[in-house]
Every structure is written in structure tokens, then in C-alpha cells.
Amino acid sequence: MKKYIYSLLVIGGLLFTSCEKDFLDTVPTDQVSASSAVATTGNALSLLNGIHRSLYNRAGYGAQGRSGQGAIYIYMDALGEDQVVHREQWFNAVYKWNSGRSTTDNYNRYQWQFYYELIANANILINGIDAAEGLQEDKNAIKGQALAYRAWCHYQLVQMYGGRYVAGGGNGQLGVPVKLNTEDLNLARSTVEEVYTQINADLNAASTALAGYSRPNKTHLNANVVTGLKARVALTQGNWSVAASMAAQARAGSALMSQATYADGFRINSGGISEFMWASQIIADQTDKWGNFGAYMSRNFSSSAIRGNPRSINSLLYDQISATDVRKGLFDPTGLHLNLPSGVSLLNSHARKPYTSQKFIAVDNGDSRVDVPHMRAAEMYLIEAEALARQGGKDNLAAAALFSLVSTRDSGYTLSANTGAALIEEILTQRRIELWGEGFRYLDLKRLNLPLDRSGANHSAALANNNINIAASDLRWEWLIPQLEMDANPNMVQNPL
């Protein structure tokens, strides 16, 4: 029987770049052996580059809605209340909250498969690179990034398929299988606490391995990105002091965007913008025209998804954005978008819908590329502010961290005088505004044990299958394990139905 989540080098030859031509000449491209992949650091770097590429490529996954991590970010926001759709189309099964409770749903199966395939390939590097032929500094860079990927993938999986992490609790609720090698098959689910223990261990090891590593571009992971991941994990675990400290360290050296740069939209220029700490940069000859993140989330690309179903912001959230805030200009309540950046245009066929976004701008109407943002310094300020505010007695420090961010976006913003719960609420609102469209909202609701509330805004109950309000206690916050995994793994236990 097929071991569904544990196949080796499942992305196969597509992971390898043309720079390793000799290697490809001697190894079949449809199935590369683990030993060959780590025989040299050159081969291993090719596998690592393939992992980087898989974050924006749909190779092996079929439909356009399953094109790397960018697609999953759309899932995460479609599940929340801050992103609004206008008609039946891509990702609407997720928007309706159907996908997570269907064991055969493609979006459900895709996430499980995607992350475990990345883990399988990362494990080949982690467990084999030490014996590879090559420089030690290259081995460290490869192993460190593979460890970071393994941690990040387990973190993404446990948040979706496991129970919510409860700070101060035992967290013995079921999480996901922790996969550390290519030999152990049919693993049972670890507890949520066990999964987070391994995540933190991997991140610590990654930090050590990547110390002093200078990456070639922002598609690669460096020590600051790993520290940023530590901040995310600590925030989810309610480890406030660690979250605040790690966030401050992670953003060091990453200056925030100017208002002019922000107003120009998120494009393919993350490499030249310090605020972007980690992003998938899609080069022209590797684009997936109809499957790219920008084929769904940009305002100007000419796809059926964007022409007929442009993404909008929750009207109530829009109303909370200050009139002097540059971010307000990234959404148009009329949908006419008369203030598009210079050189950007819409076609007559682009539907004009209220509150639509122009945060993401594709190269042009025929080129959907937008760099997929995985981590920005702005997020680190928000983590630091929230973690400080939740510690008690540090409201002034939290307000200062928040001011450092928001004052760069809003020329009229003043240092917050809020304290306690009111300050935390302000920080969370700023988080919703700043990170809109970047895949955080559903996971934030789950970690905070908050209900979904789409009421009173511009959501359509019909399009949402009447899922306007969902209690925090609802079983649907835990996605079901895909049926293919249930069939293949006799040790797998399903989430409550």
C-alpha cells in the first residue's frame, strides 16, 4: 500500500536546476535516490533550490488552486473574515468552510501532501548532508535551511490539523506525525506539545547552522528568518518574553518601507526592499502564469479569477483604517481604482467590485508574477508589540513597538494611550490591516481561541454557505486528516467528526 505522506523526493527531477547538468545526465529525473541527492554539496544545493521553488510551483499537484505556499495563504485568509469574495470560483469551498471537514477535498489533501513532501525532502538533506563531498560552510547552509523548513512545515501542519495550543496547558491533544527520517513509515500522531518541542529543537539547530551565512537572495532562509520563525512559534505558544525578544532580534537590519513604496503595491521587487525578510521570487522562465499567487491576489492580471472575482477587504475593517494611513489607499470602496500606481491599468473586462484590493500588483495584465511574501519586518513589530502587551506592566514598551510600525504607515498616528485589553485589541486590529492577504487571519483566530464573525460586513451569506458566525469551540477549526492518509496509515487517528 502506498505510504502517502512519506515518499522520497516526491517532487523528483523538477527540484533540480540546470546548473547540475552532469548529475541529471546520470540520474533519472523522475526519481532521484536519496544517496545521490546528498553525494555532493552541489547535488544537495540543487535539491534545496527545488524546495525553495516548490513554494511557488504546482508541479505534481494538478489544478491551479494548488500552486505552492501562495495558494495556502489564500486558503488561510479565505477562512477568516477579512477577505471577501464576490462569486463562486476558486477557493470558495474553503471560504464556505467545506474543505476542512471533507476527507477527500482537494484543498485539504493538498496541504497535507505539500508539507509532508517538503519534510521528506528536507529530511534527506538533514540526515545525509554531513557525509557529502564539499565545503563545510555549504553543508551548514544546506542543513540549516532544511532544518528550518522541517520546523516550519510541522508548524503549519499542527496548526491546521491539530488542536489549538493552550499556553500553560499540558497540550496532550493530538497534533500531527513528526517525521524525522525517510525510514519510519506509518507514524502515529504526536501530541501538540511533542510537535512544538520538535519544532523548537529544529529551529535552534537551524540557528546554529546558519550563523554567519550570507544568502544569495531572499528565497533562501538565513538566521534572521529562523529567528522570525521562533518569534511566530513563541507567539502561538503564549511564550511572550521569547516572542518579543525573538521578534526584535529578527527584524534587526530590516528597515520598514516608505509610504511611497508601500503605496506602489507589493510586486516582484522584494529583493530590493529591506522590509521583506523572506519571499519567493518568481523568475520569468519559471512562472506558472495561471497558478501564481498573483493570478488570484493581484488587481491587474487578466485572469478569470481576478476579472470576475477580485479580492476585497472586510468593509468594517476598512472603516477602521485611518484616512491618513497609506494602507487605506490600497483598497477602493468604489472598486473603480482611479488611483492605481503609474503604469498600472485595468482592462474593461476587470469587474469593479466594492472594497477591492490593489495591495498586490502583477507585472502587467499578461504576467501574473508577484513575489510571494513569507515574512516581513512589519510582522515582527506586531509580534513584539502583542507579546509585550500580554506580559503585563509593559504597555509602554508595547505601545512604542506599535508606534514604530504604524507611524511609518500613517502620518497622523500618535503614540497609543491604550492599556491592557484595549491596547491588545488595537495591536490585533493593526495586525489585520498590515497583514491582510498574507495568510495569517485564520491561524490568528485559532491561536487566540476567537470565533469567526463575518456579520455586519460585505460578506454574502449565500456565497459563504451561511457560515457567517462560527464559535471558537466548533470542531471545524481542526481540519480532518485526508482519506488517502487514513487508508494508507493504520496508525492514523481521525479528528472528531
C-alpha positions as CSV (number, residue, x, y, z in Angstrom):
1,M,0.0,0.0,0.0
2,K,1.2,3.5,-0.8
3,K,2.8,5.3,2.1
4,Y,1.0,8.5,1.3
5,I,3.0,11.2,3.1
6,Y,6.4,9.6,3.2
7,S,7.5,9.1,-0.4
8,L,11.1,10.2,-1.2
9,L,12.0,13.1,-3.4
10,V,8.4,13.2,-4.5
11,I,9.0,16.4,-6.5
12,G,11.6,14.4,-8.3
13,G,13.7,15.9,-11.1
14,L,11.7,19.1,-11.0
15,L,13.6,20.1,-7.9
16,F,16.9,20.2,-9.7
17,T,18.3,23.1,-11.6
18,S,20.2,23.1,-14.9
19,C,23.5,24.0,-13.1
20,E,23.8,20.3,-12.1
21,K,23.7,19.0,-15.7
22,D,26.2,16.2,-15.0
23,F,24.2,15.0,-12.2
24,L,21.0,14.9,-14.2
25,D,22.8,13.1,-17.0
26,T,23.4,10.1,-14.7
27,V,20.3,10.0,-12.5
28,P,16.7,9.6,-13.8
29,T,14.8,12.8,-13.3
30,D,11.5,11.1,-12.3
31,Q,13.0,9.5,-9.1
32,V,16.3,10.7,-7.7
33,S,17.8,8.5,-5.0
34,A,18.4,10.0,-1.6
35,S,22.1,8.9,-1.6
36,S,22.7,10.6,-4.9
37,A,21.0,13.8,-3.8
38,V,23.5,14.3,-1.0
39,A,26.6,12.8,-2.6
40,T,28.0,16.3,-3.1
41,T,27.0,19.7,-1.8
42,G,26.3,20.7,-5.4
43,N,23.7,18.0,-5.7
44,A,22.3,18.9,-2.3
45,L,22.1,22.6,-3.2
46,S,20.0,21.6,-6.2
47,L,17.6,19.7,-4.0
48,L,17.4,22.7,-1.6
49,N,16.8,25.0,-4.5
50,G,14.0,22.7,-5.6
51,I,12.4,23.1,-2.1
52,H,12.6,26.8,-2.5
53,R,11.0,26.7,-5.9
54,S,8.2,24.4,-4.7
55,L,6.9,27.2,-2.5
56,Y,5.5,28.8,-5.7
57,N,5.2,25.9,-8.1
58,R,2.3,23.5,-8.6
59,A,4.3,20.6,-10.1
60,G,2.7,17.3,-9.3
61,Y,-0.4,18.9,-7.7
62,G,-2.6,19.5,-10.8
63,A,-5.1,22.3,-10.5
64,Q,-4.2,26.0,-10.4
65,G,-5.5,26.3,-6.8
66,R,-2.7,24.1,-5.6
67,S,0.3,26.1,-6.6
68,G,2.6,26.3,-3.6
69,Q,2.5,28.2,-0.4
70,G,0.9,31.2,-2.0
71,A,-2.2,29.2,-2.6
72,I,-2.3,28.1,1.1
73,Y,-2.0,31.8,2.2
74,I,-5.2,32.3,0.2
75,Y,-6.9,29.4,2.0
76,M,-5.9,30.9,5.3
77,D,-7.4,34.2,4.6
78,A,-10.5,32.8,2.8
79,L,-11.3,31.0,6.1
80,G,-11.3,34.3,8.0
81,E,-13.4,37.3,8.0
82,D,-11.1,39.9,6.4
83,Q,-11.1,38.7,2.8
84,V,-14.3,38.9,0.8
85,V,-15.2,37.1,-2.4
86,H,-17.8,38.1,-5.0
87,R,-18.8,34.9,-6.8
88,E,-18.5,31.1,-6.9
89,Q,-14.9,30.4,-8.1
90,W,-11.5,29.2,-7.0
91,F,-11.1,28.6,-3.2
92,N,-14.8,29.0,-2.5
93,A,-15.0,25.6,-0.9
94,V,-12.5,26.9,1.6
95,Y,-14.5,30.2,2.0
96,K,-17.6,28.1,2.8
97,W,-15.7,26.1,5.4
98,N,-16.3,22.9,3.5
99,S,-12.8,21.8,2.7
100,G,-11.5,21.2,6.2
101,R,-14.3,18.8,7.0
102,S,-14.1,16.7,3.8
103,T,-11.5,14.0,3.9
104,T,-11.5,13.9,0.1
105,D,-11.4,17.6,-0.7
106,N,-8.6,18.6,-3.0
107,Y,-7.6,21.7,-0.9
108,N,-7.5,19.6,2.2
109,R,-5.4,16.8,0.7
110,Y,-3.1,19.3,-1.0
111,Q,-1.9,21.0,2.3
112,W,-1.2,17.7,3.9
113,Q,0.7,16.4,0.9
114,F,2.5,19.6,0.2
115,Y,4.1,20.0,3.7
116,Y,4.9,16.3,4.2
117,E,6.6,16.2,0.8
118,L,8.7,19.2,1.8
119,I,9.5,17.5,5.1
120,A,10.6,14.3,3.2
121,N,13.0,16.2,1.0
122,A,14.3,18.2,3.9
123,N,15.0,15.0,5.9
124,I,17.1,13.7,3.0
125,L,19.3,16.8,3.4
126,I,19.3,16.9,7.2
127,N,20.3,13.2,7.5
128,G,22.7,12.9,4.6
129,I,24.5,16.2,4.1
130,D,27.2,15.7,6.8
131,A,28.7,12.9,4.6
132,A,28.5,14.9,1.4
133,E,31.6,15.9,-0.6
134,G,32.1,19.6,-0.3
135,L,32.8,22.6,1.9
136,Q,31.7,22.6,5.5
137,E,30.2,26.1,5.1
138,D,28.0,24.8,2.3
139,K,26.9,21.8,4.4
140,N,26.0,24.1,7.2
141,A,23.9,26.4,5.0
142,I,22.1,23.4,3.4
143,K,21.4,21.7,6.7
144,G,20.3,24.9,8.5
145,Q,17.8,25.7,5.8
146,A,16.5,22.2,5.7
147,L,16.0,22.2,9.5
148,A,14.1,25.5,9.2
149,Y,11.9,24.1,6.5
150,R,11.2,20.9,8.5
151,A,10.2,23.1,11.5
152,W,8.1,25.4,9.5
153,C,6.2,22.6,7.8
154,H,5.4,20.8,11.0
155,Y,4.3,24.2,12.5
156,Q,2.0,24.8,9.6
157,L,0.6,21.3,9.8
158,V,-0.1,21.2,13.5
159,Q,-2.0,24.5,13.4
160,M,-4.3,23.2,10.8
161,Y,-4.8,19.5,11.7
162,G,-4.0,19.6,15.4
163,G,-5.7,21.0,18.4
164,R,-5.1,24.6,19.4
165,Y,-2.0,25.1,21.6
166,V,-3.1,26.2,25.1
167,A,-0.4,28.2,26.9
168,G,0.1,26.7,30.4
169,G,-1.8,23.5,29.5
170,G,-0.4,20.0,29.0
171,N,-1.2,20.1,25.3
172,G,-1.7,16.4,25.1
173,Q,-4.3,16.8,22.4
174,L,-3.5,15.1,19.1
175,G,-1.2,17.0,16.7
176,V,0.4,15.5,13.6
177,P,3.0,12.8,12.9
178,V,6.5,14.1,13.5
179,K,8.6,12.9,10.6
180,L,12.4,13.0,11.1
181,N,13.8,10.5,8.6
182,T,12.9,8.5,5.5
183,E,12.7,5.1,7.2
184,D,10.0,5.3,9.8
185,L,6.7,4.8,8.0
186,N,3.1,4.9,9.2
187,L,3.8,7.0,12.2
188,A,1.1,7.8,14.7
189,R,0.1,11.4,15.6
190,S,2.3,13.0,18.2
191,T,0.7,15.3,20.8
192,V,0.6,19.0,20.1
193,E,3.3,19.5,22.8
194,E,5.6,16.9,21.2
195,V,5.2,18.6,17.8
196,Y,6.1,22.0,19.2
197,T,9.1,20.5,21.1
198,Q,10.5,19.2,17.9
199,I,9.7,22.5,16.0
200,N,11.7,24.4,18.6
201,A,14.6,21.9,18.6
202,D,14.8,22.2,14.8
203,L,14.8,26.0,14.9
204,N,17.5,26.1,17.5
205,A,19.7,23.7,15.4
206,A,19.0,25.8,12.3
207,S,20.1,29.0,14.0
208,T,23.4,27.4,14.9
209,A,24.0,26.1,11.4
210,L,23.1,29.3,9.7
211,A,25.2,31.6,11.9
212,G,27.2,33.9,9.6
213,Y,25.5,32.5,6.5
214,S,25.1,35.1,3.7
215,R,22.3,34.0,1.4
216,P,22.2,34.7,-2.4
217,N,18.7,36.1,-2.4
218,K,15.5,36.3,-0.2
219,T,14.2,33.0,-1.5
220,H,16.8,31.4,0.8
221,L,16.5,31.3,4.6
222,N,19.0,32.9,6.8
223,A,19.5,33.3,10.6
224,N,17.1,36.3,10.8
225,V,14.3,34.3,9.1
226,V,14.8,31.4,11.5
227,T,14.7,33.9,14.4
228,G,11.5,35.3,12.9
229,L,10.0,31.7,12.9
230,K,11.0,31.4,16.5
231,A,9.0,34.5,17.2
232,R,6.0,33.2,15.4
233,V,6.1,29.8,17.3
234,A,6.6,31.5,20.7
235,L,3.6,33.8,20.0
236,T,1.4,30.7,19.2
237,Q,2.6,29.0,22.4
238,G,2.0,32.1,24.5
239,N,5.7,32.4,25.4
240,W,5.5,36.1,25.4
241,S,9.0,37.0,26.6
242,V,10.6,34.8,24.0
243,A,8.3,36.0,21.2
244,A,9.1,39.7,22.0
245,S,12.8,39.1,22.2
246,M,13.0,36.9,19.0
247,A,10.9,39.4,17.0
248,A,13.1,42.3,17.9
249,Q,16.2,40.3,17.0
250,A,14.7,39.0,13.8
251,R,13.9,42.5,12.4
252,A,17.3,44.0,13.1
253,G,18.7,45.5,10.0
254,S,15.4,45.3,8.1
255,A,14.1,48.8,7.6
256,L,10.4,49.4,7.1
257,M,9.1,50.5,3.7
258,S,8.4,54.2,3.0
259,Q,4.9,55.2,2.3
260,A,5.6,55.8,-1.3
261,T,7.0,52.3,-1.7
262,Y,4.0,50.8,0.2
263,A,1.5,52.7,-2.0
264,D,3.1,51.3,-5.1
265,G,1.9,47.8,-4.1
266,F,3.7,44.5,-3.5
267,R,5.3,43.4,-6.7
268,I,8.4,41.5,-7.9
269,N,10.8,43.8,-6.2
270,S,11.1,42.3,-2.7
271,G,14.8,41.7,-3.3
272,G,15.4,45.5,-3.2
273,I,13.1,46.2,-0.2
274,S,14.7,45.7,3.2
275,E,11.4,45.1,4.9
276,F,10.9,41.8,3.1
277,M,12.8,39.2,5.1
278,W,11.7,36.1,3.2
279,A,9.9,35.9,-0.1
280,S,9.5,33.6,-3.1
281,Q,10.9,35.5,-6.1
282,I,9.5,34.0,-9.3
283,I,11.7,34.4,-12.3
284,A,10.1,34.8,-15.8
285,D,11.1,31.4,-17.2
286,Q,9.7,29.5,-14.1
287,T,6.4,31.3,-13.9
288,D,3.1,29.4,-13.5
289,K,1.0,32.0,-15.4
290,W,-2.5,30.9,-14.2
291,G,-1.4,29.4,-10.9
292,N,0.8,32.1,-9.4
293,F,-0.2,33.8,-6.2
294,G,-0.6,37.0,-8.3
295,A,-3.1,35.2,-10.6
296,Y,-5.6,35.4,-7.8
297,M,-4.4,38.2,-5.5
298,S,-3.1,40.9,-7.8
299,R,-5.5,43.6,-9.0
300,N,-4.3,43.9,-12.6
301,F,-3.6,40.5,-14.0
302,S,-6.1,39.3,-16.6
303,S,-7.3,36.0,-15.3
304,S,-10.9,34.9,-14.9
305,A,-10.3,34.8,-11.2
306,I,-9.3,38.4,-11.0
307,R,-11.6,39.8,-13.7
308,G,-14.7,38.3,-12.2
309,N,-13.8,37.7,-8.5
310,P,-11.3,40.3,-7.3
311,R,-10.4,40.1,-3.6
312,S,-11.9,42.7,-1.2
313,I,-11.3,43.7,2.3
314,N,-13.9,43.4,5.0
315,S,-15.8,46.7,4.9
316,L,-15.8,47.0,8.7
317,L,-12.0,46.6,8.8
318,Y,-11.6,49.1,6.1
319,D,-13.6,51.6,8.1
320,Q,-11.1,51.2,11.0
321,I,-8.2,52.3,8.8
322,S,-7.3,56.0,9.4
323,A,-7.8,58.4,6.5
324,T,-4.2,59.4,6.8
325,D,-2.9,55.8,6.5
326,V,-1.2,54.8,3.3
327,R,-2.7,51.4,3.6
328,K,-6.3,52.7,3.2
329,G,-5.3,53.7,-0.4
330,L,-4.6,50.0,-1.2
331,F,-8.4,49.4,-1.1
332,D,-11.1,51.1,-3.0
333,P,-14.7,51.2,-1.6
334,T,-16.0,52.1,-5.1
335,G,-13.9,49.4,-6.9
336,L,-13.0,51.9,-9.7
337,H,-9.4,52.1,-8.7
338,L,-8.7,55.5,-10.1
339,N,-5.6,55.8,-8.0
340,L,-3.6,52.9,-9.4
341,P,0.2,53.4,-9.4
342,S,1.7,54.9,-12.5
343,G,1.9,52.4,-15.4
344,V,-0.7,50.0,-13.9
345,S,-4.0,49.6,-15.7
346,L,-7.2,47.5,-15.6
347,L,-8.9,46.1,-18.6
348,N,-12.5,46.8,-19.4
349,S,-13.2,43.2,-18.6
350,H,-12.0,43.7,-15.0
351,A,-15.0,43.7,-12.8
352,R,-15.3,46.8,-10.5
353,K,-16.4,45.5,-7.1
354,P,-16.5,47.4,-3.8
355,Y,-13.6,47.4,-1.4
356,T,-11.3,45.6,-3.8
357,S,-7.6,45.4,-3.1
358,Q,-4.7,46.8,-5.1
359,K,-2.1,45.7,-2.5
360,F,-0.6,43.2,-4.9
361,I,0.3,44.3,-8.3
362,A,1.3,41.9,-11.1
363,V,4.0,42.7,-13.7
364,D,1.2,43.6,-16.1
365,N,-2.1,42.3,-17.5
366,G,-0.4,39.3,-19.1
367,D,2.3,38.5,-16.5
368,S,0.9,37.3,-13.1
369,R,4.1,37.3,-11.2
370,V,4.1,38.8,-7.7
371,D,6.8,37.9,-5.1
372,V,5.1,35.7,-2.5
373,P,5.7,37.4,0.9
374,H,6.6,34.8,3.6
375,M,7.9,37.2,6.3
376,R,8.2,40.9,6.7
377,A,9.8,43.1,9.4
378,A,6.3,44.6,9.9
379,E,5.1,41.3,11.3
380,M,8.0,41.3,13.7
381,Y,7.0,44.6,15.1
382,L,3.4,43.4,15.6
383,I,4.6,40.2,17.3
384,E,6.8,42.2,19.6
385,A,4.0,44.7,20.4
386,E,1.5,41.9,21.2
387,A,3.9,39.8,23.2
388,L,4.9,42.8,25.3
389,A,1.3,43.9,25.9
390,R,0.4,40.4,27.1
391,Q,3.1,40.3,29.7
392,G,1.6,42.9,32.0
393,G,3.4,46.0,33.1
394,K,4.9,46.6,29.7
395,D,2.2,48.6,27.9
396,N,4.5,51.5,27.3
397,L,7.0,49.2,25.6
398,A,4.2,47.6,23.6
399,A,2.8,51.0,22.5
400,A,6.3,52.1,21.5
401,A,6.8,49.0,19.3
402,L,3.4,49.6,17.7
403,F,4.2,53.2,17.1
404,S,7.5,52.3,15.4
405,L,5.4,50.4,12.8
406,V,2.2,52.3,12.4
407,S,3.8,55.8,12.3
408,T,5.6,54.7,9.1
409,R,2.2,53.9,7.5
410,D,0.0,56.7,9.0
411,S,1.4,60.2,9.2
412,G,-1.4,61.1,11.6
413,Y,-0.8,58.3,14.0
414,T,0.2,59.2,17.6
415,L,1.6,57.0,20.4
416,S,-1.2,54.9,21.7
417,A,-2.6,55.8,25.2
418,N,-4.4,52.5,25.4
419,T,-3.5,50.0,28.1
420,G,-4.4,46.4,28.9
421,A,-7.1,44.7,26.8
422,A,-7.7,47.9,24.8
423,L,-4.1,48.1,23.7
424,I,-4.1,44.4,22.7
425,E,-7.2,44.9,20.6
426,E,-5.5,47.9,18.9
427,I,-2.5,45.8,18.1
428,L,-4.6,43.0,16.7
429,T,-6.5,45.4,14.5
430,Q,-3.3,46.8,13.2
431,R,-2.2,43.2,12.6
432,R,-5.3,42.6,10.5
433,I,-4.7,45.7,8.4
434,E,-1.0,45.2,7.9
435,L,-1.0,41.5,7.1
436,W,-4.2,41.5,5.0
437,G,-3.9,38.9,2.2
438,E,-0.7,37.3,3.5
439,G,-2.3,34.3,5.1
440,F,-2.4,35.0,8.8
441,R,-6.0,35.6,9.8
442,Y,-7.4,32.1,10.2
443,L,-4.4,31.0,12.2
444,D,-4.6,34.1,14.4
445,L,-8.3,33.4,15.2
446,K,-7.5,29.8,16.1
447,R,-4.5,30.6,18.3
448,L,-6.5,33.3,20.1
449,N,-9.5,31.0,20.5
450,L,-11.7,33.6,18.9
451,P,-14.9,32.9,16.9
452,L,-15.3,33.7,13.2
453,D,-17.5,36.8,12.8
454,R,-18.3,37.9,9.3
455,S,-21.5,39.6,10.3
456,G,-22.4,43.2,9.5
457,A,-19.8,43.5,6.7
458,N,-19.8,42.9,3.0
459,H,-19.9,39.1,3.1
460,S,-22.6,37.2,1.2
461,A,-24.3,34.6,3.3
462,A,-25.1,32.7,0.2
463,L,-21.5,32.6,-1.1
464,A,-20.3,31.7,2.4
465,N,-22.9,28.8,2.7
466,N,-24.3,30.8,5.7
467,N,-21.0,30.4,7.6
468,I,-21.0,33.9,8.9
469,N,-20.5,33.1,12.6
470,I,-18.6,30.1,13.8
471,A,-17.9,29.6,17.5
472,A,-14.4,29.1,18.7
473,S,-15.5,25.7,20.1
474,D,-16.6,24.4,16.7
475,L,-15.0,21.2,15.6
476,R,-14.3,22.6,12.2
477,W,-11.3,24.6,13.5
478,E,-9.4,21.2,13.2
479,W,-9.2,20.0,9.7
480,L,-9.9,16.3,9.1
481,I,-7.0,14.1,8.1
482,P,-7.2,13.3,4.3
483,Q,-8.8,10.0,3.5
484,L,-5.8,8.8,1.5
485,E,-3.7,9.1,4.6
486,M,-6.3,7.3,6.7
487,D,-6.3,4.5,4.1
488,A,-2.5,4.2,3.9
489,N,-1.6,4.5,7.5
490,P,-3.1,2.0,10.0
491,N,-1.8,4.1,12.9
492,M,-3.5,7.3,11.9
493,V,-6.4,8.6,14.1
494,Q,-9.0,10.9,12.7
495,N,-10.1,14.1,14.3
496,P,-13.6,14.3,15.8
497,L,-16.2,14.3,13.1
